[in-house]
């Protein structure tokens, strides 16, 4: 089975027009911490003392956690201006909050996160980084912070000025 994760980062306004980058990671390159009833995959940032291999701007944290039914885990995280969990499967208790599948929970600041599966296996994503500055505007595959930059991105793409990212399989 192959897991593909598409991940984009909203850069600060002064970096919106920098050259894009692409990183392709194989499962064997992602550090995995296996505990009692838990599996933690650290893609970016530092969780439980393990640094993920993806280097992203702005102190980004991205990890995937799987818990067996009734399992619990404590995660040590770096201080991050914004940190949250998105529950992909199951129901989980994070601190004193109960979150169901499809729920994004914004967390208060701190460096220790206690998570418990509630009666069934759980899968969630741990996400963090700097807050987005300015608006977030979408048009097709383009995401920018101003209408002018959004239109410029479309023009750059149409005229071939975006080039190709090395390592992208398409």
Secondary structure by P-SEA (a helix, b strand, c coil): cbbbbbbbbbccccccccbbbbbbbccccbbbbbcccbbbbbccccccccccccccccbbbbbbbbbcccccbbbbbccccbbbbbbcccccccccccccccbbbbbccccbbbbbbccbbbbbbbbbccccccbbbbccccccccaaaaaaaaaaaaaccccccccccc
